[in-house]
Structure formats: C-alpha cells, structure tokens
Amino acid sequence: MGRRARVGALERRLKVAQAWAAYQGSTGPAAGTEVRTRRRETVGYTPLFAAANTLYEVEASVNAITKFGGAVELHLTVLGGSTTAIPAPRGFHPSMVHLALKQATGVRVTSKVSQETYIRYQAGEPFSPGNAQQNFNAPISSADGTALGLLTAFGAIQTSIGAANPGARLWLTSERVADRVTEPIA
C-alpha cells in the first residue's frame, strides 16, 4: 500500500501544473514574426580515412568557426574559386570540436514556470531575448590527414580557448560513419 499524498504537496503540484499550462500558452513567436537562425557555411573537410587530397563538403556554423579561431585553426578549407570538394557520403559525421561555456560560480535563478529556485552555471543572462550563444560545435580536420595531427590541432585550440574561457568544457568527437543507413521509401 502506498502512502497518501499530503494536501500541501498536492497543492504545490497543482500550482506548478497551472503555472506550466499558462507558460506553455504564452511561448513561441507571434504569428507572422521572423524566426532567426544561425548562419552556416559549407567548408572543405579532409577526412582521416580516405584517399589523399580528398575533400568532403560539410556544413559548419559561422559563429563556431569564428569562436574557434577561424577555418585555418580548424584545418578546414574555404570552398570557392578553384577549390572543389565532393559531397560527404551518406551517414558520414566529421570529427567535431565542442565547447560549452560556463561561469566559475553559480547564480541563483528563479524559474518562470514553477517559481522554484536553482543554481545556474551557464554563462550569460538567463531568460533574456538576446541571450548569447553558449554552445559551439565545429568540424575539425588534421593538417596531415592523421589522427595524431587531429589531436595536435585539438590541443592548439584547447590551449587558446582554455586561456580565454577558464571554466569552459571542451571536447572532441572523432569522425564516424553511421552503422546503418536506410534508403527512404519512395
């Protein structure tokens, strides 16, 4: 047999549910307003396990490329002019460098929905309409096409980003091809 819930606990849950319902009704852009997306560009990526001088076309966030020091630091090729690249094969995911900015100390914040307080470590002002971007992901390639070159490039970015953002989390994911790629049903 379970215990019966106390009236106070049920009232708190009801209050949170009502606040959540009111919040859900007020979220989202107004009809007819423009939704802004972050700009992306197509860059050339040198894969680790492919024939020499192979370039794949991959998309990357302009903000992320700038944050990591530019296409040269990431060993990406800016496409255009005489530089050509082939589309990446289906299911291919390039090596990525990821960055999550945070503050050294937490800030006490009150939730708009439940009115509960919690500690927030994410950098930037919470709940502001022009909230700055806090997470960055960009493809990273190696200069010589080897895994050791990839780790060297990541180490250089880690040194420069770590000095500028002392509590940030920075990590690397290696390139991969999806295990199972299914064809769409026509």
Summary of the structure (lengths in Angstrom):
residues: 186
radius of gyration: 22.6
end to end distance: 53.5
largest distance: 74.9
contacts: 439
relative contact order: 0.18
helix: 24%
strand: 28%
